[in-house]
Amino acid sequence: MNPLIISHLDKSFKKKQVLKDISFVLEGPHIYGLLGRNGSGKSTLFNLINNRLTPDRGQVLLDGKPVLEDDDGLEQLFLANHTTLMRKDEKGKVKKYIRLANQFYPDFDQELCEHLIRVFDLNVNTRIDKLSTGYQTIFNIILALCVPASFIFLDEPTLGLDANHREIFYKELLTTFAKRPRTFIISTHLIDELAQIMDQVILLDQGQIKLADSVENLLAHSYALTGNQEDIEAFMSNYHVIGSERIGNQFTVYIYDTKELTDLPDTIQKSPIDLQRVFIELTTTRGGLDYHEA
Ligand SMILES: Nc1ncnc2c1ncn2[C@@H]1O[C@H](COP(=O)(O)OP(=O)(O)OP(=O)(O)O)[C@@H](O)[C@H]1O
């Protein structure tokens, strides 16, 4: 599978710059999590990559060619989101749109589609504009898992889904990923849940890529140091601190650094942190110690 190269994308709406010089590479097969706070530009980025919006600068390349100028390239990309699939003037039944997807994509996975309709208990005789929010999401998910694209973008695929349906989604995603490896790029705010599924993470912060790494690397290089404030402050200046916290007289700093931690004094305890904590610390501006380069 050739990588999809996102190169120097800029996007402004009127005078407001929403995405600034976005570059990264999507390799396959992987499950990427695109994480970012509200308004950080995730949906805009998905829309630019999938030709639903035009960038002010930059391009998206597959096999060395800009995908927007290449129909074969564009067919390798699929975006499921909440605004584009559900147009207000669409009034047919769910089964009509599934039939259309089947006609449009000769390699549409009809067997998987029928299985997903069953496990999600989607009534295909419901008019598409009458689906509940959760079932609109389910319909989007079903199409996304069944199309034969190589890069599948899911913009908040858990929106409106109850806990049972989210569990079904994660399970079915992993099953189809194992059977037919391809690349999924999933934006979500449910970091703890997606942490069990994704193997790569891209962090978007205020319109810029703050980090792109494997989940394994990110967690291996992130940890908390807890103890006496003076000892910690004397020790941590060599490391990349992403946040700090005081509870009573316990002082904690959060570190994200590829350098090995050496000569840790006995008065300081090191403990692992989870992806959600890394995300919060990397995307919070509280001033003070919060973010300094070693
Ligand atoms: N069509 C548009 N016209 C003007 N501004 C827009 C448009 N689309 C997005 N924006 C602005 O761009 C910024 C990024 O929005 P975007 O929806 O991409 O963020 P997001 O990370 O997906 O947010 P959320 O997590 O809240 O869904 C926001 O400030 C939003 O108001």
The ligand as a Tripos MOL2 file, in Angstrom:
@<TRIPOS>MOLECULE
LIG
   31    33     1     0     0
SMALL
NO_CHARGES

@<TRIPOS>ATOM
      1 N1        -17.2540   26.6390    6.4230 N.pl3     1 LIG1
      2 C1        -16.6800   27.3310    7.4220 C.ar      1 LIG1
      3 N2        -16.7390   28.6820    7.4590 N.ar      1 LIG1
      4 C2        -16.1520   29.3890    8.4360 C.ar      1 LIG1
      5 N3        -15.4690   28.8310    9.4610 N.ar      1 LIG1
      6 C3        -15.3720   27.5080    9.4950 C.ar      1 LIG1
      7 C4        -15.9690   26.6740    8.4700 C.ar      1 LIG1
      8 N4        -15.7020   25.3800    8.7650 N.ar      1 LIG1
      9 C5        -14.9660   25.3970    9.9100 C.ar      1 LIG1
     10 N5        -14.7620   26.6470   10.3380 N.ar      1 LIG1
     11 C6        -14.0060   27.0560   11.5330 C.3       1 LIG1
     12 O1        -12.7740   26.3660   11.4950 O.3       1 LIG1
     13 C7        -12.3720   25.9920   12.8140 C.3       1 LIG1
     14 C8        -12.0910   24.4990   12.8270 C.3       1 LIG1
     15 O2        -13.3210   23.8170   12.6760 O.3       1 LIG1
     16 P1        -13.3850   22.2410   12.5330 P.3       1 LIG1
     17 O3        -14.8240   21.8790   12.4250 O.co2     1 LIG1
     18 O4        -12.4740   21.7950   11.4380 O.co2     1 LIG1
     19 O5        -12.7780   21.7660   13.9420 O.3       1 LIG1
     20 P2        -12.8730   20.3440   14.6610 P.3       1 LIG1
     21 O6        -11.5220   20.0740   15.2140 O.co2     1 LIG1
     22 O7        -13.4470   19.3280   13.7400 O.co2     1 LIG1
     23 O8        -13.9010   20.6860   15.8290 O.3       1 LIG1
     24 P3        -14.8660   19.7470   16.7410 P.3       1 LIG1
     25 O9        -13.9840   18.7750   17.4800 O.co2     1 LIG1
     26 O10       -15.4920   20.7360   17.6600 O.co2     1 LIG1
     27 O11       -15.8510   19.0750   15.8140 O.co2     1 LIG1
     28 C9        -13.4820   26.4320   13.7500 C.3       1 LIG1
     29 O12       -13.1280   27.6700   14.3220 O.3       1 LIG1
     30 C10       -14.6760   26.5940   12.8260 C.3       1 LIG1
     31 O13       -15.5520   27.5720   13.3140 O.3       1 LIG1
@<TRIPOS>BOND
     1     1     2 1
     2     2     3 ar
     3     2     7 ar
     4     3     4 ar
     5     4     5 ar
     6     5     6 ar
     7     6     7 ar
     8     6    10 ar
     9     7     8 ar
    10     8     9 ar
    11     9    10 ar
    12    10    11 1
    13    11    12 1
    14    11    30 1
    15    12    13 1
    16    13    14 1
    17    13    28 1
    18    14    15 1
    19    15    16 1
    20    16    17 2
    21    16    18 1
    22    16    19 1
    23    19    20 1
    24    20    21 2
    25    20    22 1
    26    20    23 1
    27    23    24 1
    28    24    25 2
    29    24    26 1
    30    24    27 1
    31    28    29 1
    32    28    30 1
    33    30    31 1
@<TRIPOS>SUBSTRUCTURE
     1 LIG1         1 GROUP 0 **** ****
